[in-house]
Amino acid sequence: MTTQTQTAPISIGLDDNARAGIAQGLAAVLAGTYTLALKTQNYHWNVTGPRFNSLHALFETQYTDLQAASDDLAERIRALGVFAPGSLARFAELSPIEDAPDAPRGADAMVTDLAADHDTMARSLRALIVEAADVGDEATADLLTGRLATHEKTAWMLRSSAG
């Protein structure tokens, strides 16, 4: 991760090492969020079967949220003075989420897969929330706590939608 050369020093109450460490953790969260957004959109496009309408709409709501969250996460990385990753190759390196399979899955497999991915994101957020709080980065801890609640709720909704 490359820190940006600032024309003026960043003086937000976090030292350079704390900002860099939090930004590195945020980069993995951003990569996972972006990968999950793309996978969810893939499933939105390719879902079939008797639950098509409900799952198609549910997946759209979810990938729209994930895309907005990606922007918030990238902007937080930038606020910490670090360049946000933005390539698919870099996201693939950093993401805890596996890419969507080449062949479309059945609706039940899609729902199960996405629920597990949201659980993965929730687990990965917990440690970074603690790290951010430990260095006094309440803004990041707050952002991630909101994302944690969203991932947990989304996983529950998906499990409740299983066929």
DAZIDA-V651666 format. One record per residue. N is the residue number from 1. RES is the residue in one letter. PHI is phi in degrees with one decimal (NA if undefined). BURIAL is I if it has 9 or more other C-alpha atoms within 8 Angstrom, else O. Layout:
BEGIN
N|RES|PHI|BURIAL / N|RES|PHI|BURIAL
END
This chain:
BEGIN
1|M|NA|O / 2|T|-102.0|O / 3|T|-82.1|O / 4|Q|-81.6|O / 5|T|-78.3|O / 6|Q|-91.9|O / 7|T|-76.0|O / 8|A|-132.2|O / 9|P|-64.2|O / 10|I|-86.1|O / 11|S|-130.8|O / 12|I|-107.2|O / 13|G|93.9|O / 14|L|-119.9|I / 15|D|-74.4|O / 16|D|-56.9|O / 17|N|-66.1|O / 18|A|-64.2|I / 19|R|-61.5|I / 20|A|-64.9|I / 21|G|-65.1|O / 22|I|-65.9|I / 23|A|-61.6|I / 24|Q|-64.1|I / 25|G|-63.9|I / 26|L|-63.4|I / 27|A|-62.0|I / 28|A|-67.6|I / 29|V|-65.4|I / 30|L|-60.0|I / 31|A|-61.4|I / 32|G|-64.6|I / 33|T|-65.1|I / 34|Y|-65.8|I / 35|T|-63.7|I / 36|L|-67.1|I / 37|A|-62.2|I / 38|L|-65.5|I / 39|K|-62.8|I / 40|T|-64.7|I / 41|Q|-66.7|I / 42|N|-57.9|I / 43|Y|-66.6|I / 44|H|-57.6|I / 45|W|-68.6|O / 46|N|-109.5|O / 47|V|-67.3|I / 48|T|-139.0|O / 49|G|109.0|O / 50|P|-64.5|O / 51|R|-99.7|O / 52|F|-50.3|I / 53|N|-58.0|O / 54|S|-68.8|O / 55|L|-71.6|I / 56|H|-57.0|I / 57|A|-68.6|I / 58|L|-61.1|O / 59|F|-62.3|I / 60|E|-63.3|I / 61|T|-58.7|O / 62|Q|-70.6|I / 63|Y|-70.3|I / 64|T|-64.3|I / 65|D|-61.6|O / 66|L|-64.3|I / 67|Q|-65.1|I / 68|A|-64.0|O / 69|A|-64.4|I / 70|S|-58.1|I / 71|D|-64.6|O / 72|D|-61.0|O / 73|L|-66.1|I / 74|A|-63.0|I / 75|E|-68.1|I / 76|R|-68.0|I / 77|I|-58.6|I / 78|R|-64.7|I / 79|A|-63.1|O / 80|L|-83.5|I / 81|G|86.4|I / 82|V|-122.4|I / 83|F|-71.5|I / 84|A|-81.4|I / 85|P|-66.4|I / 86|G|-150.5|O / 87|S|-107.5|O / 88|L|-62.7|O / 89|A|-63.8|O / 90|R|-68.0|I / 91|F|-60.6|I / 92|A|-61.5|I / 93|E|-67.7|O / 94|L|-91.8|I / 95|S|-73.8|I / 96|P|-82.2|I / 97|I|-100.7|I / 98|E|-75.4|O / 99|D|-65.4|O / 100|A|-64.8|O / 101|P|-70.1|O / 102|D|-65.0|O / 103|A|-91.9|O / 104|P|-58.4|O / 105|R|-95.2|O / 106|G|-71.6|O / 107|A|-57.0|I / 108|D|-63.0|O / 109|A|-65.5|O / 110|M|-61.8|I / 111|V|-61.4|I / 112|T|-62.8|I / 113|D|-62.4|O / 114|L|-65.8|I / 115|A|-60.3|I / 116|A|-63.6|I / 117|D|-65.6|I / 118|H|-67.1|I / 119|D|-61.8|I / 120|T|-60.0|I / 121|M|-63.0|I / 122|A|-60.7|I / 123|R|-62.6|O / 124|S|-70.0|I / 125|L|-72.2|I / 126|R|-56.2|I / 127|A|-65.4|O / 128|L|-70.6|I / 129|I|-61.2|I / 130|V|-63.0|I / 131|E|-61.4|I / 132|A|-62.9|I / 133|A|-64.3|I / 134|D|-62.5|O / 135|V|-96.6|O / 136|G|82.7|O / 137|D|-95.2|I / 138|E|-64.6|O / 139|A|-62.9|O / 140|T|-68.0|I / 141|A|-58.9|I / 142|D|-65.7|I / 143|L|-57.1|O / 144|L|-72.0|I / 145|T|-64.1|I / 146|G|-62.2|O / 147|R|-65.5|I / 148|L|-58.2|I / 149|A|-60.4|O / 150|T|-65.6|O / 151|H|-64.1|I / 152|E|-64.7|I / 153|K|-65.6|O / 154|T|-64.5|I / 155|A|-61.3|I / 156|W|-61.7|I / 157|M|-62.8|O / 158|L|-66.4|I / 159|R|-60.7|I / 160|S|-71.1|O / 161|S|-91.5|O / 162|A|-62.1|O / 163|G|-75.2|O
END
